[in-house]
Amino acid sequence: MRKLIAFDEDTFDKLKQLGRDRMATFQELADEAFADLLKKHGIPIDLRDALRKSAAQSKNDTAKSQSNSPKPRKGRHP
């Protein structure tokens, strides 16, 4: 999908120079920037990230439910 994005001249010049310095295309810079933005906000980028996040959340939910359950008391028995 193509979208038009406007940059001021100074920003665009700096992005072009960064691309030259890193030997990367403008598209590669944009892909990296948007992937970082999504990651920052906790949005999975692809299926692998979604599965990893889901597994981590499931593991945390299991740990929380185990820590909230009553623990047997040691010592006296009624």
GIURLIN-V332402 format. One record per residue. N is the residue number from 1. RES is the residue in one small letter. SS is DSSP state (~ for helix, > for strand, _ for the rest). D_LAST is the distance of its C-alpha to the last C-alpha in whole Angstrom. Layout:
# GIURLIN-V332402
n = [N	N]
res = [RES	RES]
ss = [SS	SS]
d_last = [D_LAST	D_LAST]
This chain:
# GIURLIN-V332402
n = [1	2	3	4	5	6	7	8	9	10	11	12	13	14	15	16	17	18	19	20	21	22	23	24	25	26	27	28	29	30	31	32	33	34	35	36	37	38	39	40	41	42	43	44	45	46	47	48	49	50	51	52	53	54	55	56	57	58	59	60	61	62	63	64	65	66	67	68	69	70	71	72	73	74	75	76	77	78]
res = [m	r	k	l	i	a	f	d	e	d	t	f	d	k	l	k	q	l	g	r	d	r	m	a	t	f	q	e	l	a	d	e	a	f	a	d	l	l	k	k	h	g	i	p	i	d	l	r	d	a	l	r	k	s	a	a	q	s	k	n	d	t	a	k	s	q	s	n	s	p	k	p	r	k	g	r	h	p]
ss = [_	_	_	_	_	_	_	_	~	~	~	~	~	~	~	~	~	~	~	~	~	~	_	_	_	~	~	~	~	~	~	~	~	~	~	~	~	~	~	~	_	_	_	_	_	_	~	~	~	~	~	~	~	~	~	~	~	~	~	~	~	~	~	~	~	~	~	~	_	_	_	_	_	_	_	_	_	_]
d_last = [70	72	72	74	73	75	75	77	80	78	75	76	79	76	74	77	77	73	74	77	75	72	75	73	74	73	71	69	68	67	65	63	63	62	59	58	58	56	53	53	52	50	52	52	55	55	53	52	51	49	47	46	45	43	41	40	39	37	36	35	33	31	30	29	27	25	25	24	21	17	16	13	11	12	10	7	4	0]
